[in-house]
Amino acid sequence: MRGGEGLVVAVVTLAGEKVLAGGAPVFVVSGSEEREKVATTLGRVLDSQVHDLGNGVYVLVKR
């Protein structure tokens, strides 16, 4: 990893159809509250930053 680049380590979403399978695990949740809780917990566990894309998708990025 070079300076300024990050690695997507997980995706948390309300709508699995918005995310294509790829290099990071995708967690599909059933509500906004669960999405936020799962994203926050994964952020701590994976020592990563949580970013809300504003479309029901959170990405967790490790720098």
Sequence and secondary structure as in RCSB ss.txt:
>XXXX:A:sequence
MRGGEGLVVAVVTLAGEKVLAGGAPVFVVSGSEEREKVATTLGRVLDSQVHDLGNGVYVLVKR
>XXXX:A:secstr
  TT  EEEEEEES GGGS   SS EEE SSHHHHHHHHHHHHHHTT EEEE SSSEEEEEE 
